[in-house]
Amino acid sequence: MNWEKIPNGKIQRQAAGFFVIKPENFRSPIPLFCLVCSNQMKNVIDSNSHRKYEACFECVTKYAEPNREKWEKGWRPDLSKVAS
């Protein structure tokens, strides 16, 4: 389902028949846990890291920055290797 531009935001019709409207200045909420390592997001540094990389600061430091090109193409580390 594609988003359609409307004045001051965008709109998307859902299969169930309702609409989702997002204002232009909408910011997605920060999850409670990192999407990569599942550790709890602890502070504003983790929040800022999530906004840019969708991961906590530790994962950005260990995985995203050293593998920036792969990361930008969607690569994420294998969770079994993250836990070790």
C-alpha positions in Angstrom: 0.0 0.0 0.0 1.4 3.3 -1.0 1.3 6.6 0.8 -0.5 9.5 -1.0 0.6 13.1 -0.4 -2.0 15.3 1.2 -1.7 18.9 2.4 0.5 18.9 5.6 1.1 15.1 5.5 0.3 11.8 3.8 -2.5 9.2 3.8 -2.7 5.5 3.3 -5.8 3.3 2.9 -5.6 0.0 4.8 -7.0 -3.3 3.5 -9.5 -3.3 6.4 -11.1 -0.1 4.9 -9.7 2.5 7.3 -7.1 5.3 6.6 -3.9 6.1 8.3 -2.9 9.8 8.2 0.6 11.0 9.1 1.4 14.7 9.6 4.5 16.0 7.9 6.3 16.4 11.3 5.5 12.9 12.5 8.4 11.1 14.2 8.1 7.4 14.7 8.4 6.3 18.3 11.6 4.8 19.6 11.2 1.1 20.5 12.0 0.0 24.0 14.4 -2.6 22.7 17.1 -2.5 20.0 15.9 -4.1 16.8 19.3 -5.7 16.3 20.5 -7.0 19.7 17.2 -6.8 21.7 18.9 -4.9 24.5 16.9 -2.1 26.2 17.2 1.3 24.7 18.7 3.3 27.6 19.2 6.9 26.9 19.0 9.8 24.3 22.2 8.5 22.7 20.4 5.2 21.9 17.4 7.2 20.7 19.5 9.3 18.3 21.2 6.1 17.0 17.9 4.5 16.4 16.6 7.5 14.4 19.6 7.3 12.1 20.4 3.6 12.0 17.4 1.8 13.6 19.8 0.3 16.2 21.1 1.2 19.7 24.4 3.1 20.0 26.4 -0.1 20.8 25.1 -1.8 17.6 25.9 1.3 15.6 29.4 1.3 17.0 30.0 -2.4 16.5 28.1 -3.2 13.3 26.6 -0.2 11.4 29.6 2.1 11.2 32.2 -0.5 10.3 29.8 -1.9 7.7 28.2 1.3 6.5 27.7 0.3 2.8 26.2 -3.1 3.7 24.1 -1.5 6.5 22.6 1.0 4.1 21.7 -1.8 1.7 19.8 -3.6 4.5 22.4 -5.9 6.0 22.2 -6.7 9.7 24.4 -9.0 11.8 23.2 -12.6 12.5 21.5 -12.5 15.9 23.3 -15.8 16.9 26.6 -14.0 16.5 25.4 -10.9 18.3 24.5 -12.9 21.4 28.0 -14.4 21.7 
